[in-house]
Amino acid sequence: MSQAVADFMPLDRARPLYVPLVNALRRAGWLPLLALLTGLICLIYLVTTSTAIGVGYDIQRLEREREEWRARNEQLELELAKARSVPWIESQARTRLGMVKPEKVTYVHLAEPQPASAPAPAERAAGHLSRPRAR
Amino acid sequence: MASGRWSEQARLAVLAALFLGCGLLLAVRLYVFQVVEHERYRALAAESHRFHIPVIPKRGALLDRNGNPLAVSVMFEGVYAVGNQIRDRERVAQALASALEMDPREVLASIDPASPAPVVIKSPIPSAVADRVESLGLPGIVLQRVPHRRYPEGSLAAQTLGFVGRDFTGLSGLELSLDETLAGRPGYIDTERDTSGQELVLARRLAVPPTDGADVVLTLDRGLQRAAERILERAIEKNKATGGVILVMEPATGALLVAAGRPSFRLVDDALYEASDLDRSRPFYATDFYEPGSVMKTITMSAGIDASVITPGTTYNDTGVARIGGAAIRNWDGAANGLMTMTEVLVRSSNVGTQYVSGLLGPERFYDYVQRFGFGHPTGVQLPGESGGMVRSHLDPGWERVDLATNSFGQGIAVTPLQMLRAVAAIANGGLLMQPTLVREVRTDGRTLAAAPVPVRQVISRDTARQVTEMMIAALNQPALRAHRIPGYLMAGKTGTADLPTASGYTSGKTYASVVAFAPAWQPRFATLIRIDAPEGLYGGVVAVPVLKELALELFAALHIPAEPTQDERATATP
């Protein structure tokens, strides 16, 4: 009889579905499990945060290093520019190579060489340009 | 049940009202804080824990026309001491002095024990030294990187380049006038601090990135500039002069290849400039004016020919003196040159003959040409404090008829060397006046913005320019100057000698000796002005022309200008 009544119990009086779960937890001792879960969440949070902080420090360190290398690069470029400057070249020419400023500059005029592929003026005058070269 | 004056219910009601009132008050205050003044309090809260770290942009470089650096910005480290963080000052000073190769007493004196802010001990220092200091790990000693302006070519073109202040803003020369272009825009990092004032590691955010300044490529040529400065220094020394100017311009573009002035100042790295340096730091070839003297005769002749009142062959009888309103105009040598053509007037630099031309022109036309040649107004070159010179025309109070005569041969009129050079360059450029420029291009964000030449106006016709060029060729190739000719090269020019005024007037016996010239005469690649101040030799022909020869030889070689061996080749090159 009681089974029959239970089978036809109204819906609003039916046992919630989680009741068996709660009962199971109660039987297994739910408090330690909950504590474990909380601990796990805290651990994950801590690991994530500490990793992020570590990465943050790394980023800052790398940025500092990048600035340092950039500054050193600029300093080396300056040294290069100084080594290519007119006063430096002149001082090196005078002191290391023993060069002196010429008293007099002599300009020598040379005839401009004709390009190898261009025909000689005589050929142009003879109209050779209009003929196939293979002949 | 009721006891005393108040019943229990009444007391409860009062208490409830009191609580309700307090509750309401709190609710109202909460509303004010959270809603009405929400933004204000949010900003206050942010202000208390957020802060900005400025990010300094890199100042652009000044380069010569071939891209060689003349002024660059470089980050250098400096050593700073935060005094109130240092307990054992003697030990720190000793260790630091050893690393920095300084006197320990000097380091000790630099450490202010009360200072909470970093105080500089030594800056800048090389990276290797910075590493050494860092490895010491001294408490209260910090390294900071700050930008410094450096000049790889030394003090080359110092007056033109100018210098920057401690705050890295331009204070003179191009550094000042191009400051906006060179400086860039600073950015900032947005970050937060905790309750102890320490920066939060993860809070950093580059809120606004800095925009680096643009590199400016100038028209100056470092090789020519250096050669010109050396020639100028030698000329000043040889002639026992007080200073001088050499300017070289490309007539077709107005680009200045050389801008040298003496006395100048040293662009010493990180120098605190002396007060005496400030006066010499001006690019006085553009800021200071002088009476040009006889070089002005080229302008008068140009005006006369262009207005068709004379030709190069027009004759005039030079009696050695011309009387104008009671004043006597005489030649520089007091001589009477007799009947001569206008070309001969220019060759012999006759004052009497030149005033005749200005008289034919009349004040309206003469001063109109003077203005059209650009005198009386700044040229617009990219330099701060440029002067327009002083031109007193017939429309100005105090002008007299004799001024027309004296102005025609460069007296009673004041111009800057740059104005004078530009006017002569206009003759070389077929009568087209160009705006002088020192900027060739601007390089920013990988883009290159070229500065196009700016024509101002056609001052005289091409034919007039050709005729005046012929006259100037004759002037520079006269027998007296033959020793300074360069074989194979035809140059046009005119010498000038003007009295140097002092506080007591024109009685010092000192002069400005100058020459203006351009070459090759019929296809000019450069125009130049040379001025030697207060030389022993007094005259432009004696002092400035030898300098012109020396400079021209450098220019012909550097600009790869071939010699013109024969007269026939010159004739075929005539426009």
Interface residues (C-beta under 8 A of the other chain):
Chain A: A52 I53 G56 Y57 Q60 E67 E68 R70 A71 R72 E74 Q75 E77 L78 A81 K82 R84 S85 V86 P87 V105 Y107 H109
Chain B: N68 P69 V72 S73 V74 M75 F76 E77 P126 S127 R145 R150 P152 E153 G154 L156 V201 L202 R204 R222 G223 R226 G488 L553 A557 A563 P565
